[in-house]
Amino acid sequence: MVGVQLVAGSDFDFEIVVEHELLSESESGKISEKLKTPLNKFPKILKSDPQIMDLSPLPGQLVAIHRKDLNVKYTYYRVVVDTA
């Protein structure tokens, strides 16, 4: 998993963490079924996106993006593509 964490100094009090997770084929299938959406209809993320390059993704794989907003956690999904 790849994450970015920014922590402000004493003048500000905030933390940003963006975690990207490459899902297995099995996990991708479950998410696709749960959301009743084929993988080719998911929003796209470029294979060259700096946030996922360390994951060595292949086109067609699904990436889960985990975000936290105050006390709520959100998960977004993107399918990896070679080009826009």
TIMIVEX-9525 format. One record per residue (C-alpha): x, y, z. Coordinates in steps of 0.02 Angstrom, whole numbers, padded with zeros to 5 digits, always signed. Layout:
N
XYZ
...
//
This chain:
84
+00000+00000+00000
+00059+00174-00042
+00018+00321+00070
+00057+00504+00083
+00056+00588+00251
+00073+00774+00280
+00075+00839+00457
+00072+01026+00489
+00176+01120+00616
+00111+01201+00774
+00018+01338+00679
-00098+01213+00596
-00175+01052+00655
-00215+00935+00512
-00162+00770+00435
-00190+00705+00259
-00169+00520+00219
-00210+00448+00049
-00192+00260+00039
-00198+00165-00126
-00222-00024-00127
-00209-00139-00278
-00349-00267-00268
-00335-00449-00318
-00440-00518-00461
-00553-00602-00333
-00578-00441-00233
-00610-00343-00394
-00744-00467-00445
-00830-00452-00276
-00830-00261-00284
-00894-00264-00464
-01037-00381-00413
-01078-00282-00255
-01088-00118-00353
-01171-00203-00503
-01046-00117-00616
-00928-00200-00743
-00745-00153-00723
-00743-00060-00890
-00872+00062-00818
-00769+00111-00664
-00679+00280-00664
-00501+00264-00729
-00328+00295-00658
-00172+00299-00765
-00043+00162-00740
+00086+00303-00733
-00004+00395-00590
+00129+00432-00457
+00012+00370-00319
+00007+00193-00388
+00171+00170-00482
+00251+00080-00333
+00109-00048-00339
+00164-00103-00515
-00016-00107-00578
-00072-00186-00740
-00210-00119-00852
-00379-00187-00799
-00335-00205-00615
-00440-00116-00485
-00367+00007-00360
-00454+00051-00196
-00421+00228-00134
-00451+00247+00052
-00483+00423+00117
-00527+00487+00288
-00630+00644+00315
-00640+00690+00498
-00720+00534+00573
-00785+00457+00412
-00690+00338+00298
-00724+00329+00112
-00665+00203-00017
-00660+00248-00201
-00620+00127-00342
-00525+00157-00504
-00479+00038-00644
-00299+00050-00709
-00275+00103-00891
-00120+00132-00999
-00178+00297-01074
-00321+00419-01049
//
